[in-house]
């Protein structure tokens, strides 16, 4: 082999080594870039997860407060007068005083009561009640002495219907309601002998009593 040929071969080997070194450097740089890129993506993923956790936790903290703020108070009173369970308004006779649609306030009596007293409070315009008729009434009963209520059709939400003048009710009612016009409100003051008497063994109210009675119908 000539000297020139040997020199060319040595130069060719040197170029190949240099090219291999350059290729190795490029491969290493590419690997570092890939690793750096992968690391960046991993960092972003972790950040995204953390942000998601904070959002969920934040919503978990806020939801109960929002729910409590939107729920009505359990102690708030109902404002609807027509709410279910409310006593129905009584059916009034035609042309009757609207005051018959409200429960009257009944006060205690004064002095000693010895006989039946019938006091008109509202004068009705209907027919007079006759003995033997079936009448429909709303009423409030109180003790004459102190005005304490012991019975009321208003609290039951339903008027009472019964025959009058035939002994179906206490004597004071039989005597005091016959002749009263339909649509009237009357106050009946009954001595004990025209009410339930003075014997408390039966659990009924004793002594003199006061009733305020609305006559709603008679037939």
Secondary structure, DSSP 4 states (H G I P E B T S, - for coil): --HHHHHHHHHHHHHHHHHHHHHHHHHHHHHHHHHHHHHHHHHHHHHHHHHHHHHHHHHHHHHHHHHHHHSPPTTPPP--TT-TTSPPPP-PPTT--GGGGSPPP-----S---S-EEEEEE---SPBP-TT-EEEEEEEEEETTT--EEEEHHHHTS-EEEE-SSSSS-HHHHHHHTTPBTT-EEEEEE-GGGTT-S-GGGSS--S-EEEEEEEEEE-
